[in-house]
Amino acid sequence: MALGKFGDSAYLYPGSPSTLIRVFEGGAVLVDPGHGSGRHKDLKREIRKLRLDVRAQLATHGHADHIAVAPEIGAPLFVHRFEFSIAESPLNRELLTFGSKAPEGFLVFQFPEGVKVNAVFEWGDELFGTKAIGLSGHSPGMTGFLDDENGLIYAGDSFFGEKLIQSVGVPYLVDPELFKTSIKELHNYVDKGYLLIPSHGKPVGGEEAAELLEFNLKRVDETESLILDLLRDPMSLDELAFRIMEHYGVAITPQKLALNLVPVRAFIAELYNRGEIDVFVDGGLKWRAKTR
């Protein structure tokens, strides 16, 4: 696949996720190297065409689909400190998405090996011509990489393309309020003229970026209202996730349902903490909206 070029020193290798190649001081820095049996070979080939060597790798977060080929690249990997154990431990990745060790082949993307992290960073750190910015919500240490020289932000999974959201129903998140805060922060960067590059979806800027961010924000707010409406009849988390997917016309599979249980739990926690729902036991754990 051909590289896209942005500014004087940034290239994008397409895919899901895409990989940003940032030229810095005569070397290449990869952001989110990705996954796939031949991915590392493809990336190395494209970098050789640029007559560069890979000096370092940056990860927006520790989910396996973003970092699985990092060991094959052979360059130091940097992640935010909140993502360190997620990257290094396959069990921790499964705990985040399933709540315990997951059945083999059950999660949408499962990678059984650990990935060695060589260094951790903090939000605000300057890294190889980029600045790490906090975009938490999708995962605890979700990080965007701000590249002033090329006028872009590689935003990882802080927002998603419309097609991906429609295929699953609900954006994958662990904290809806932090997810919305990150979306609003990205709006500010769009207003300043930055191009946004999501991991899953095409680069967007200007009005197109603003509309896509608004779509993400609207889907989160919409889902929250939908949950309160559905919980007029008490139901379990599994029932609730199923009904949400049904509402959005999603083709329901065990894998997608298991994935959606993560954001649904996050919405439930937020609504419970705000005093808008309560919980009781009736043949299992049931949630219900409080009478308004």
ABEGO torsion letter per residue (X at the ends): XBBBBBEAABBBBBEOBBBBBBBBGGBBBBBGAEBEAAAAAAAAAAAAAAGBBBABBBBABABAAAAAAAAAAGBBBBBBAAAAAAAABAAAAAAAAAGBBBBBGABABBBABBBBBABBBBBGBBBGGBBBBBABGABAABBBBBBAAAGBBBAEAABBBAAAAAAAGBBBBABAAAAAAAAAAAAAAAAAGBBBBBABEBBBBEAAAAAAAAAAAAAAAAAAAAAAAAAABBBBAAAAAAAAAAAAGBBBBAAAAAAAAAAAAAAAAAAAAAGABBBBBBGEBBBBBBBX
